Amino acid sequence: MKDDRIIRASELGRYSFCAKAWWLGSVEGVPSANVREMDAGTSAHEQHGQAVQISAWLNRVGIVCLVLGALALTMFVIFR
């Protein structure tokens, strides 16, 4: 029997934390007793991911503003 199941990094983390919990959830299909906490963690990670994306966008906007400011200063010095 060939098992082509993909093993994700989160699954390796669960296994390294507790092999028995991994076995019960992944092999036996026993649901976790911490569903509410896991949902809260998923929500927190999604919010953090959005904050990181906004931060990256604002960083790009800041760089554009810096370049435009340097260009305006250069033009001011040359053409005054």
C-alpha positions, 0 to 999 in steps of 0.5 A: 500500500502506497501512502502519498499523503503530504506531511506539513510542517505543522504536523511535524511540529505536533509530532515533535511536541507530542507523538501520541497526540499526533497519532490520535489526531492524524492516524486514529482521527480522534478530534482535539479537545482544544478546538476553541483554543486552536480556532483562537490561535488561527484567528490570531495568526490571520490577524498577524499576517494581515498586519505584516502585509500592511506593514510591508505595503507601508514600508514601500510607500515610505520608500517611494515618499523618500525617493520623491522627496530626494528628487524634489530636493534635488530639483529645488537645489538645481533650479532655484 
